[in-house]
């Protein structure tokens, strides 16, 4: 078998493959336009926001809380109920969500923030917080410590999360907590509850209790969120989260304007 025969065979095989490929692609409409072909052959990404608008079929997350998770959830729920002065008979994470909904229905946004800060102060003893603030003044180590601590001990509240790097003050730090899909936002299905009962009070509480600023950046399309330790949050007039409209089908069944979090 000589070289010319091998070359002829390879050219014939490649030509056959090309003809088959072109035949398959041209079964699609407007196959002469590569951009159109790409759109027709690529499934668009579905967002959670669309799910709450009734357009998507993406499934909800399922959590199997262990005994530690249930104790922590119940403790925080009881603290929120005590701060609002309104009790509920639900259990588990459903009880925490119900307590949050009650707070949003009975208090204005400023009061909601104050109520949650009171609840967090009830949940975490002041002497312990003061000791941590003394032992861990703001530093690269402290920021990375809080990020790692959050991923390990607060997954029951926000869902699975991981530590990521970010450049801060000219150097790389592992000071970011990336929450893959926020449990609280998914369960409440409400932008207002996310902003007024989680983002705003948590930023204030962490800064006042530990002396470390944190900027919480929720993504309302896929329900992910980033907690950036060491970064000051933007002013309320410039924070994109406070200008975000609520989902079309708000699970909290509240009436929101285009600026439901303001």
N, C-alpha and C positions, 0 to 999 in steps of 0.2 A: 504493500500500500504506500504510494508515493505521497509527497508533500502536497502536490497540486490537487490530488483527490481529496485529502483531508481538508484543505482550504475550501474546496467547492462544497463539501458536505456541511461544514460549519456555516457557510453563507446561506445555504438552503435552509438549515434549521433555524437560524436567526430570523430569516425572512418569514418563515411559517409562524413563529412566535409573534412577530410584529403584526402580521395580518390578523391573527386571532385576537390580539389585544385591542387593535383598532376596531375590529368588528364588535367586540364587547362594549367598548366605550361608546361607540356610535349608536348603540341601542338607546342611549339617554338623549333627551331633547337638547338641541343646541350644542351638540358635541364639538362643534368647531370652536367654541369659546372655552378655553381651559378653566377660566374663573367660574363659569356656570357649572362645568363638570364637577369642580371641587365642591361647590355648594350642594349639588345634588347627591354627591356621594359621601358627604360628611354630615353626621347627625348633629344638629345644634345643641349646645350645652343648655340644660334646663336649670333655671335658678329657683331657689326657694321662694323668692318673691312671686314668681309665676304660680307656684303651688298654692300660695295664699290668695291668688286671684282666680283659682279654679281652672288654670290652663295646663298645669303640669301634673304628672302622676308620680313624682318622686315620693318615696316612702319616708315615714318618720323614723327617727332613731329609737332604738330599744335599749333601755338601761336595766341591768341586773344589779341593783344596789346591794352591797354587803352590809354587815352589821355596823361597821364604822360609818359608812355613807349614810345609813338611816339615822344613826345617832346625830350626826352633824346636820343633816337636813332638818330633823325634828327640832334641834336646838336653835337653828337659825329661824325656822318658821315660828317657833314660840316667842323668840325675841322680837320678830316683826309684829306679831299679834299683840304682844305686850305694849309695844311702842304705839301702835294704832289704837289700842284699847278695844279692838274688835276681834273676837275669837271665831274660829271655824272648827267644824267637826271632821274635816278631811284628814287624811294621813299621808305620809311620805312626801314626795316632791309635789304632789297635787295640793297638799296643804300649804306649802310655801308659795306656789303659784296663786292660790286663792287669797292668801294674805297680801300678796303684792297687788292683785286686782282690787281688793277692798281698799287698799291705801290709795290707789290711783283714782278710785271713784269718789273718795271722801275728802281728798286733799288736793290743793292746787300744786303745780309743779315745784314751787319753792318749798312748800310744806312737805311734799313727798320726799324731797332730798333730805330735809331735816329729820323726818321720821325714820328713814333708813339709817342715817348716821347714828341716831339714838339706838336703833336696833343693833347695829354693829358694835356699839359701845357696850351694850348689854351682853352681846355674844362673846366678846373678847375682853376679859378683865383689864382694867386700866393699869394696874401695877405691872402686869406682864408686858403690856405694850410699851410702857415707859422704860422697862428694863431692856427690851429689845432695841429701843431707840438709842439708849446709852451705849450698849454693847456693839451696835452695828450702825455707826454714823455713815452718812452717805459716802460711798466709795465704789470703785469697780467691783470689789468683792461683795459688798452689800447688795448692789443691784443684781449681780449674777446669782447671789444667794436667794433673794426674793423671787427671782424668775424660776429658779429650780424648785424652790419650796412650793410655789403656786401650782406647778405642773403635777407635783406629787400629792399634795394634800387638798387640792380644791377641784379635782376633776369631777367630784360628785356634784358640784354646783354648776360648772360651766361646760362639762363634757371633756372628751379627750383633748389634750393639748401637748405642746412640745416647746422646747427652748430653741430660739433662733438668734442669730448674730445680727448686730447692727453697728454701724460706725457712730460713735459718740465721742465728741471732743477730740476728733482726729485719730481715734483708735478703735479697733474692733472689740466688741463686748458681747457676751451671751446674756443680754439683758432683756430680751423680748420673749413674751409668752404668746405663742400662736395657738389660738383656740380654733380647732378645725370646724366645728359647728356648735355654736353656743346653745347649750341645753336650755337656758333660761329664755332666750329669745325664741327658740323653736317652740317651747311649751306655751309661752304667753302669746306668741304670734303678734306682738304689738311693738311698734317702734317707740311709742311713748313710754311704755314700761321699761324698755331697754335703757333708754336715755335717762329718764327721771329716777328710776329705782335701782339702777345698776351703775351705769357709766359715771354720772355726775357725783352721786354720793360716795362711790368707791374711790374716785380720784381724790376727793377731799379728805376722806377718812384715812387713806394710806399716807397722804402727804402730812396730815396733822399728827397721825399716830407714830409714824416711823421716820418722818423727816425726809422722805424720798418722793419726789414728784413722779407721777405715772400718767401716761396718756393712753386712754383706751380708745381704740379705733375700730369700731364695728363695720363690717361689710354687710349691708342689708340685702345684697343680691344672693350670697351663698351662706349667710348667717355665720361667717367666720368672724374672728375678732383678734386684735393684737393689743397686748398690754406692754407698753414700752416704759420700762423703769428707768428713771433718770431724765425723762423728757417731759417738760411742762406741757399741759394740754393747751390748745389754742383758746383765745378769748371766746366767750359764748356767742358773740356777734359774728365770729369767723369760723366757728366749729361746724363742719359740714353735717355732722350727726344731728344737730339741732334744727337743720333746715330740711331734713328728710321727711317726705310724706309717709303716712302709715300704709300698711298693706291694704289692698282692696277688701280683703276679707279678714279683718282684725279679729283674732280669736278672743280677745278680751271683750269684744262686743261693745266697744266704746265709740263715740262719735268724734272723729278727728277732723281737723282742718288740714290744709296742706302743710301746716307747721305744727303737727300734733305734739311735738316735744317741747314747744316753746311755752 
